[in-house]
């Protein structure tokens, strides 16, 4: 996250005076502003709605029971390290929602500096990623039950990415050759020369990273293309 305000801007002036600038409240995320030393100065409306707490109760939410006990050490370490070093920070943490359940938040912070380079405050953006985390966990459980590993998921992603790099004609050639059609038959089906089929075949195998026709068929099977 990049700080977009200057120390003399009207938005910062309203923050100092305790007034909530409307642009912050309309942002689809939780925004908190901290002093150079790490004290909470301001939070936008979504923060108060998420926690259902008032400003004073949020001053030390990292230590006040609003952060999951397992995540608290990492959150405190990352935040304090940023205050000392002046470097932007980013981490994921579970925070207690107003309904009592913990939800995953991705939190990113960046310093605002004055003309001399001195840090005057910190801007922190938090985004609710709980649904994403639950989906990832569900996928892991499915993979564990089916005996798959995370490297298999990565391999699938690479295969789909390679498939997406094929041209429409290369996709057509691929579908036909893995169904058992010979080059001459593919040429007749598509109305092109056999030499052109061979060119497409070499290109698609190179794009897919297949070293042999058998490996190409195996890839196509994993992608579900053999049922087309």
Secondary structure, DSSP 4 states (H G I P E B T S, - for coil): ------TTSHHHHHHHTT---HHHHHSSSEEEEEETTS-EEEE-HHHHHHHT--HHHHTTTTTTTSB-HHHHHHHHHHHHHHHHH---EEEEEEEE-TTS-EEEEEEEEEEEE-TTS-EEEEEEEEEE-HHHHHHHHHHHHHHHHTT--HHHHHHHHHHHHHHHTS-HHHHHHHHHHHTT--HHHHHHHHTS-HHHHHHHHHHHHHHHT-SSHHHHHHHHHHTTGGG-
